[in-house]
Amino acid sequence: MNHIGAAYTAFAELDVYHPSDHDEFVHHVHAMGRIVMARAASRGHPERGWIKAPSQSQTR
């Protein structure tokens, strides 16, 4: 999570070339945070089945 925060801090120091730059970057920072937290949850509670293996998620 520290790297994500550092990336945001570095991005915030850049010049703004388009009005949606900030919103788009913030959206992706939050997406990375959700991924990191989901991985932590799945590792901490493997019995919950947070993430299924590819063979389990396919319906054929």
C-alpha positions as CSV (number, residue, x, y, z in Angstrom):
1,M,0.0,0.0,0.0
2,N,2.9,2.4,0.6
3,H,3.9,2.2,-3.1
4,I,0.4,3.1,-4.1
5,G,0.5,6.1,-1.9
6,A,3.9,7.1,-3.2
7,A,2.6,6.8,-6.8
8,Y,-0.3,9.1,-6.0
9,T,2.0,11.7,-4.3
10,A,4.3,11.7,-7.3
11,F,1.4,12.0,-9.7
12,A,-0.1,14.9,-7.8
13,E,3.1,16.9,-8.3
14,L,2.8,16.7,-12.1
15,D,1.2,19.3,-14.3
16,V,-2.5,18.7,-15.3
17,Y,-2.9,18.4,-19.0
18,H,-6.5,17.2,-19.1
19,P,-9.3,17.8,-16.6
20,S,-10.0,14.1,-16.2
21,D,-6.4,13.1,-15.4
22,H,-6.8,13.4,-11.7
23,D,-10.2,11.6,-11.5
24,E,-8.9,8.8,-13.7
25,F,-5.8,8.3,-11.7
26,V,-7.7,8.3,-8.4
27,H,-10.0,5.7,-9.8
28,H,-7.1,3.4,-10.6
29,V,-5.4,4.0,-7.3
30,H,-8.6,2.9,-5.6
31,A,-8.8,-0.2,-7.9
32,M,-5.2,-1.1,-6.9
33,G,-6.1,-0.7,-3.3
34,R,-9.1,-3.0,-3.7
35,I,-6.9,-5.7,-5.4
36,V,-4.3,-5.5,-2.6
37,M,-7.0,-5.8,0.1
38,A,-8.8,-8.7,-1.7
39,R,-5.5,-10.6,-1.9
40,A,-4.9,-10.0,1.8
41,A,-8.4,-11.1,2.7
42,S,-8.1,-14.3,0.6
43,R,-4.7,-15.2,2.1
44,G,-5.9,-14.5,5.7
45,H,-9.2,-16.5,5.3
46,P,-8.6,-19.2,2.6
47,E,-11.6,-21.1,3.9
48,R,-14.0,-18.4,2.7
49,G,-13.2,-19.1,-1.0
50,W,-12.7,-15.4,-2.0
51,I,-10.9,-16.2,-5.2
52,K,-11.7,-19.4,-7.2
53,A,-9.2,-21.2,-9.3
54,P,-9.9,-20.8,-13.1
55,S,-11.0,-24.5,-13.3
56,Q,-13.7,-23.8,-10.6
57,S,-15.1,-20.6,-12.2
58,Q,-15.7,-22.0,-15.7
59,T,-19.1,-23.5,-16.4
60,R,-18.8,-26.1,-19.2
